[in-house]
Amino acid sequence: MTLSLRGVVRKRYGITGQFSFINDVLSRAKHDVSESVYRTANGVSLLHLVSALDQPLPTPPPQITGYDRNTLVVTGKNFLPNQTVYVRITASGSVPDGQGGIRSDLRDNYGHMVQLSSDGTGHISGVVDPKTQLQPIVIDALSGETWYGAYPGETVSITAHDGRPGSSFDGHLWSIVYSFTA
């Protein structure tokens, strides 16, 4: 989206036809002698208006947009173009304890995240397999039953970062989380 002063004025004042920025906007500005500034009809300083338009638009946060359970492909957008993207997968919920009860489970691949590459537009697409990314969980120590991946009913969450600084626990700007039930 390109932001222009003409576009801002059109939107603010509901102008749909032709207009002259000089004749229809600047000529209506009033000089505020006490502050030595020119103000628009609704009191906005032209200096502040121009400096606000000079600021870069905020970039949308990175986002994981989907996960295909058949192909194991994660997709995302709004990452920095042509960058390494680190993908974190987490499984959380309740699993059987092998003795008729249940216990809490929380596993992730934080220490060994999948690395994907964003394309020139900041999109990612790549395989993230919970069976190889999450540590196996022992369901029954006596029988040796072990489960690979997320256990049925657990919540699987996927998030990623491209190295940008942020205010998270590790100093990165993490994507919006994508979650589903295994």
ZADRENKE-977648 format. One line per field, with one value per atom (N, C-alpha, C, O): residue number from 1; atom name; y, x, z. Coordinates in steps of 0.05 Angstrom, whole numbers, m for minus. Layout:
! residues N
i	[NUM ...] $
at	[CA ...] $
y	[Y ...] $
x	[X ...] $
z	[Z ...] $
***
This chain:
! residues 182
i	[1 1 1 1 2 2 2 2 3 3 3 3 4 4 4 4 5 5 5 5 6 6 6 6 7 7 7 7 8 8 8 8 9 9 9 9 10 10 10 10 11 11 11 11 12 12 12 12 13 13 13 13 14 14 14 14 15 15 15 15 16 16 16 16 17 17 17 17 18 18 18 18 19 19 19 19 20 20 20 20 21 21 21 21 22 22 22 22 23 23 23 23 24 24 24 24 25 25 25 25 26 26 26 26 27 27 27 27 28 28 28 28 29 29 29 29 30 30 30 30 31 31 31 31 32 32 32 32 33 33 33 33 34 34 34 34 35 35 35 35 36 36 36 36 37 37 37 37 38 38 38 38 39 39 39 39 40 40 40 40 41 41 41 41 42 42 42 42 43 43 43 43 44 44 44 44 45 45 45 45 46 46 46 46 47 47 47 47 48 48 48 48 49 49 49 49 50 50 50 50 51 51 51 51 52 52 52 52 53 53 53 53 54 54 54 54 55 55 55 55 56 56 56 56 57 57 57 57 58 58 58 58 59 59 59 59 60 60 60 60 61 61 61 61 62 62 62 62 63 63 63 63 64 64 64 64 65 65 65 65 66 66 66 66 67 67 67 67 68 68 68 68 69 69 69 69 70 70 70 70 71 71 71 71 72 72 72 72 73 73 73 73 74 74 74 74 75 75 75 75 76 76 76 76 77 77 77 77 78 78 78 78 79 79 79 79 80 80 80 80 81 81 81 81 82 82 82 82 83 83 83 83 84 84 84 84 85 85 85 85 86 86 86 86 87 87 87 87 88 88 88 88 89 89 89 89 90 90 90 90 91 91 91 91 92 92 92 92 93 93 93 93 94 94 94 94 95 95 95 95 96 96 96 96 97 97 97 97 98 98 98 98 99 99 99 99 100 100 100 100 101 101 101 101 102 102 102 102 103 103 103 103 104 104 104 104 105 105 105 105 106 106 106 106 107 107 107 107 108 108 108 108 109 109 109 109 110 110 110 110 111 111 111 111 112 112 112 112 113 113 113 113 114 114 114 114 115 115 115 115 116 116 116 116 117 117 117 117 118 118 118 118 119 119 119 119 120 120 120 120 121 121 121 121 122 122 122 122 123 123 123 123 124 124 124 124 125 125 125 125 126 126 126 126 127 127 127 127 128 128 128 128 129 129 129 129 130 130 130 130 131 131 131 131 132 132 132 132 133 133 133 133 134 134 134 134 135 135 135 135 136 136 136 136 137 137 137 137 138 138 138 138 139 139 139 139 140 140 140 140 141 141 141 141 142 142 142 142 143 143 143 143 144 144 144 144 145 145 145 145 146 146 146 146 147 147 147 147 148 148 148 148 149 149 149 149 150 150 150 150 151 151 151 151 152 152 152 152 153 153 153 153 154 154 154 154 155 155 155 155 156 156 156 156 157 157 157 157 158 158 158 158 159 159 159 159 160 160 160 160 161 161 161 161 162 162 162 162 163 163 163 163 164 164 164 164 165 165 165 165 166 166 166 166 167 167 167 167 168 168 168 168 169 169 169 169 170 170 170 170 171 171 171 171 172 172 172 172 173 173 173 173 174 174 174 174 175 175 175 175 176 176 176 176 177 177 177 177 178 178 178 178 179 179 179 179 180 180 180 180 181 181 181 181 182 182 182 182] $
at	[N CA C O N CA C O N CA C O N CA C O N CA C O N CA C O N CA C O N CA C O N CA C O N CA C O N CA C O N CA C O N CA C O N CA C O N CA C O N CA C O N CA C O N CA C O N CA C O N CA C O N CA C O N CA C O N CA C O N CA C O N CA C O N CA C O N CA C O N CA C O N CA C O N CA C O N CA C O N CA C O N CA C O N CA C O N CA C O N CA C O N CA C O N CA C O N CA C O N CA C O N CA C O N CA C O N CA C O N CA C O N CA C O N CA C O N CA C O N CA C O N CA C O N CA C O N CA C O N CA C O N CA C O N CA C O N CA C O N CA C O N CA C O N CA C O N CA C O N CA C O N CA C O N CA C O N CA C O N CA C O N CA C O N CA C O N CA C O N CA C O N CA C O N CA C O N CA C O N CA C O N CA C O N CA C O N CA C O N CA C O N CA C O N CA C O N CA C O N CA C O N CA C O N CA C O N CA C O N CA C O N CA C O N CA C O N CA C O N CA C O N CA C O N CA C O N CA C O N CA C O N CA C O N CA C O N CA C O N CA C O N CA C O N CA C O N CA C O N CA C O N CA C O N CA C O N CA C O N CA C O N CA C O N CA C O N CA C O N CA C O N CA C O N CA C O N CA C O N CA C O N CA C O N CA C O N CA C O N CA C O N CA C O N CA C O N CA C O N CA C O N CA C O N CA C O N CA C O N CA C O N CA C O N CA C O N CA C O N CA C O N CA C O N CA C O N CA C O N CA C O N CA C O N CA C O N CA C O N CA C O N CA C O N CA C O N CA C O N CA C O N CA C O N CA C O N CA C O N CA C O N CA C O N CA C O N CA C O N CA C O N CA C O N CA C O N CA C O N CA C O N CA C O N CA C O N CA C O N CA C O N CA C O N CA C O N CA C O N CA C O N CA C O N CA C O N CA C O N CA C O N CA C O N CA C O N CA C O N CA C O N CA C O N CA C O N CA C O N CA C O N CA C O N CA C O N CA C O N CA C O N CA C O N CA C O N CA C O N CA C O N CA C O N CA C O] $
y	[m23 0 25 27 42 67 89 93 103 124 151 156 167 193 214 208 238 260 264 270 262 265 244 250 219 197 202 197 211 217 239 237 260 282 273 280 257 247 231 235 214 197 213 210 231 247 265 268 277 296 285 299 259 247 258 259 266 278 255 239 255 234 245 230 270 282 294 289 310 324 345 358 349 371 379 364 404 414 415 428 402 402 431 439 446 474 491 505 490 508 499 515 472 463 456 454 452 445 466 478 470 489 518 533 525 553 557 579 535 537 536 540 530 529 556 576 557 583 584 564 607 611 615 633 599 601 618 607 643 662 654 656 644 637 614 613 596 574 575 558 595 598 574 564 563 540 545 562 531 531 506 485 511 488 485 504 460 454 463 473 461 470 457 469 432 418 420 405 438 443 427 430 410 394 410 424 409 424 411 387 427 417 405 385 416 405 376 358 372 346 326 303 337 320 310 286 327 319 301 282 306 289 261 241 260 234 218 193 231 217 208 190 219 212 187 176 178 154 129 128 108 83 70 72 56 42 18 6 12 m11 m37 m39 m55 m80 m99 m100 m115 m134 m156 m162 m167 m188 m213 m219 m228 m254 m272 m269 m290 m306 m334 m336 m354 m381 m383 m379 m389 m388 m415 m416 m436 m462 m485 m482 m509 m534 m556 m561 m569 m591 m617 m625 m630 m655 m678 m697 m678 m699 m697 m716 m673 m668 m658 m657 m651 m640 m613 m606 m599 m573 m550 m547 m534 m510 m486 m485 m467 m443 m418 m419 m397 m372 m348 m351 m324 m300 m278 m281 m255 m231 m235 m220 m254 m257 m239 m230 m233 m217 m233 m258 m220 m234 m247 m236 m271 m285 m288 m283 m297 m300 m329 m342 m337 m363 m358 m338 m376 m375 m400 m422 m395 m417 m424 m407 m449 m458 m475 m495 m467 m482 m496 m484 m521 m536 m546 m555 m545 m552 m570 m566 m591 m608 m606 m608 m601 m599 m612 m611 m624 m636 m658 m658 m678 m700 m726 m730 m744 m769 m791 m786 m816 m838 m842 m838 m851 m856 m886 m893 m903 m931 m947 m971 m933 m946 m939 m941 m932 m926 m896 m888 m880 m852 m835 m845 m809 m790 m772 m768 m761 m741 m719 m722 m696 m673 m677 m690 m666 m668 m641 m627 m633 m609 m614 m616 m615 m620 m600 m592 m592 m575 m580 m595 m567 m570 m545 m539 m529 m503 m505 m487 m525 m527 m536 m533 m547 m559 m552 m569 m526 m517 m523 m523 m527 m531 m504 m483 m504 m480 m481 m499 m461 m457 m431 m415 m427 m402 m388 m400 m362 m346 m339 m337 m336 m328 m297 m284 m287 m258 m241 m217 m253 m238 m243 m233 m259 m264 m287 m291 m304 m328 m352 m353 m370 m395 m419 m416 m441 m466 m488 m488 m507 m529 m550 m545 m573 m596 m592 m587 m596 m597 m621 m621 m642 m668 m671 m672 m671 m673 m699 m700 m720 m746 m744 m759 m726 m724 m699 m697 m680 m655 m656 m643 m672 m674 m699 m719 m696 m720 m741 m734 m766 m787 m787 m779 m795 m796 m825 m839 m833 m860 m861 m846 m877 m880 m900 m896 m923 m944 m954 m968 m947 m955 m985 m996 m1000 m1029 m1043 m1062 m1035 m1048 m1036 m1048 m1012 m999 m983 m974 m980 m966 m937 m922 m929 m901 m889 m902 m863 m849 m828 m813 m827 m807 m786 m793 m761 m739 m731 m737 m717 m708 m730 m744 m734 m755 m745 m722 m764 m755 m739 m747 m716 m698 m676 m657 m678 m657 m633 m636 m609 m585 m582 m583 m579 m574 m545 m535 m531 m503 m499 m510 m482 m477 m446 m431 m438 m409 m408 m428 m384 m381 m353 m334 m350 m323 m322 m342 m297 m293 m278 m268 m276 m263 m235 m223 m223 m196 m194 m213 m172 m170 m165 m152 m174 m170 m171 m173 m171 m170 m197 m198 m218 m245 m254 m240 m278 m289 m292 m291 m295 m298 m274 m276 m253 m229 m229 m211 m248 m249 m241 m242 m232 m226 m252 m259 m265 m291 m286 m266 m305 m303 m307 m316 m301 m308 m338 m351 m350 m379 m392 m382 m414 m431 m456 m470 m462 m486 m503 m494 m529 m549 m572 m575 m589 m612 m637 m642 m652 m676 m698 m720] $
x	[17 0 18 36 13 28 13 m11 26 13 22 46 2 9 m7 m29 3 m12 m38 m59 m39 m63 m84 m107 m74 m92 m103 m127 m86 m94 m116 m136 m111 m130 m156 m178 m155 m180 m196 m220 m183 m197 m208 m231 m191 m199 m223 m241 m223 m244 m265 m283 m263 m283 m285 m306 m262 m261 m259 m241 m278 m278 m270 m259 m275 m268 m240 m224 m235 m210 m207 m226 m183 m178 m149 m132 m143 m116 m107 m120 m85 m74 m68 m73 m56 m48 m73 m76 m92 m116 m136 m147 m140 m161 m152 m169 m127 m117 m99 m105 m76 m57 m67 m61 m84 m94 m114 m119 m125 m144 m129 m142 m104 m89 m87 m83 m90 m89 m62 m53 m51 m26 m32 m48 m20 m23 1 23 m3 18 32 56 16 27 48 67 44 63 80 96 75 89 87 107 63 58 32 16 30 5 m11 0 m37 m55 m76 m85 m85 m107 m133 m133 m155 m180 m189 m203 m180 m188 m165 m166 m146 m126 m101 m84 m97 m73 m50 m53 m27 m4 6 9 10 20 47 54 63 90 87 102 69 65 53 60 35 23 44 45 61 82 102 111 110 129 117 132 91 78 78 81 74 73 101 104 122 149 158 179 143 150 143 124 160 154 129 124 115 91 100 121 86 93 89 70 108 106 88 90 72 56 73 95 65 81 82 64 104 105 82 72 73 50 53 59 48 45 16 m2 12 m15 m28 m53 m13 m26 m7 18 m19 m3 m20 m42 m9 m22 m14 9 m32 m25 m18 m4 m27 m20 8 23 15 42 62 86 52 69 82 103 70 81 69 44 86 78 81 100 63 65 63 52 75 75 80 87 75 79 89 90 97 107 134 141 149 177 195 186 218 237 243 246 245 251 279 298 280 306 322 346 309 322 318 299 336 331 310 310 290 268 270 272 269 271 243 229 235 208 208 223 191 188 161 141 162 137 135 155 111 106 82 62 83 60 55 73 29 22 m5 m23 m8 m34 m30 m11 m48 m48 m43 m53 m26 m20 m24 m22 m29 m31 m4 17 m6 19 26 46 10 16 6 8 m6 m17 m46 m56 m60 m88 m94 m117 m74 m78 m68 m62 m68 m57 m37 m37 m20 m1 2 m5 12 16 40 60 39 61 66 47 91 99 126 146 126 151 154 133 178 183 210 226 215 241 258 274 254 267 298 309 311 340 348 372 330 336 315 302 310 288 294 317 272 274 282 271 300 307 296 301 279 268 279 290 276 283 259 242 257 235 241 265 220 225 227 228 229 232 209 212 186 163 158 138 175 172 155 147 148 132 150 173 140 155 136 112 149 135 155 175 151 169 159 140 172 163 172 196 153 159 145 120 160 148 150 172 127 127 141 153 140 152 183 195 195 224 232 255 214 221 216 230 197 191 204 205 214 225 204 181 210 190 183 198 158 149 143 129 153 148 120 114 103 75 74 61 89 89 117 128 130 158 161 182 141 143 142 157 124 122 140 145 150 168 153 165 126 111 120 120 127 137 120 113 114 99 116 130 116 131 112 90 119 102 83 87 62 42 22 13 15 m5 m33 m38 m50 m78 m91 m91 m102 m116 m98 m108 m72 m54 m56 m64 m50 m49 m21 m1 m20 5 6 m13 27 30 56 76 54 77 81 61 105 112 140 154 148 174 185 170 211 222 244 255 250 270 294 310 297 320 316 333 292 287 285 275 295 292 263 248 257 230 231 252 208 207 199 189 204 197 218 238 214 232 261 280 265 292 301 323 286 294 287 296 271 263 234 218 228 201 189 195 173 161 135 122 129 105 80 82 58 32 31 38 22 22 m1 m23 5 m15 m18 2 m42 m47 m69 m87 m67 m87 m86 m67 m106 m107 m98 m108 m80 m69 m90 m85] $
z	[0 0 0 17 m18 m20 m5 m11 13 28 16 14 8 m3 12 23 12 25 11 24 m15 m30 m21 m17 m18 m9 19 24 37 64 64 78 49 48 36 46 14 1 22 24 36 56 79 87 90 113 108 124 84 77 58 50 52 35 7 m5 m4 m31 m51 m50 m70 m91 m118 m134 m123 m149 m149 m132 m169 m172 m151 m143 m141 m123 m125 m134 m117 m118 m89 m72 m84 m56 m48 m25 m66 m59 m55 m35 m74 m73 m52 m38 m49 m32 m3 14 1 28 39 60 26 37 38 57 19 20 43 51 53 75 103 123 102 127 139 125 165 179 195 206 195 210 239 246 256 285 295 298 299 306 332 335 352 378 376 392 357 354 328 324 312 287 269 258 267 249 233 241 211 196 204 207 207 215 194 181 191 172 185 208 170 180 206 223 211 236 257 277 253 274 274 291 254 253 241 221 255 245 219 218 198 173 177 164 195 200 211 203 231 242 221 221 204 184 164 158 155 136 149 137 174 188 193 193 199 204 178 179 155 130 122 105 133 127 141 135 161 176 160 145 162 148 159 183 142 152 169 163 190 206 189 174 193 178 194 218 180 194 206 195 228 241 224 209 226 212 221 244 204 211 198 174 214 204 194 210 169 157 155 151 157 154 158 158 161 163 151 160 131 118 132 130 145 160 142 151 117 98 88 86 80 68 88 83 112 134 127 138 108 99 115 117 126 140 121 105 122 105 123 145 113 128 110 86 121 106 124 149 112 126 139 158 130 140 123 101 133 117 91 93 68 43 44 54 32 28 54 54 75 100 111 103 128 142 163 178 164 183 200 191 227 246 256 267 252 258 284 286 302 328 328 321 337 339 368 380 379 407 408 394 425 431 460 477 467 495 500 483 523 530 550 566 549 567 552 530 563 551 572 596 564 583 598 586 623 638 638 651 625 624 647 648 667 690 695 717 673 675 680 680 685 690 666 645 671 650 663 688 647 656 636 613 645 627 610 618 586 567 555 547 553 539 526 540 500 485 463 451 456 433 421 432 399 385 388 370 409 411 407 394 417 414 386 379 371 344 324 312 321 303 274 265 259 230 218 226 198 184 156 140 150 123 112 127 86 74 63 50 69 58 29 22 13 m15 m16 4 m40 m44 m35 m32 m29 m19 10 21 23 52 59 82 40 45 51 41 67 72 66 67 60 55 58 43 76 79 98 113 98 114 143 148 161 190 201 204 206 214 245 256 258 287 297 319 281 289 290 306 274 275 291 300 295 309 339 354 348 377 388 375 413 426 430 435 426 432 461 478 467 494 502 487 524 534 547 566 535 545 568 588 564 585 587 569 610 614 616 608 627 630 603 598 586 560 539 518 545 526 504 484 508 488 486 506 463 458 436 416 438 418 405 419 378 363 352 342 355 346 368 392 361 380 385 366 410 417 410 412 401 394 416 439 408 427 437 449 433 442 423 400 434 418 406 420 380 366 358 345 365 359 343 349 322 305 304 300 308 306 294 293 286 272 275 281 271 270 249 241 239 219 229 213 255 266 275 288 268 276 307 319 318 347 356 341 379 390 420 432 432 462 474 496 460 470 490 495 501 521 511 527 485 475 457 445 457 442 413 398 403 375 371 389 347 339 327 305 343 335 319 323 302 286 303 326 291 303 302 283 325 328 312 312 300 287 303 308 312 329 317 303 323 316 335 350 335 352 337 315 349 336 336 326] $
***
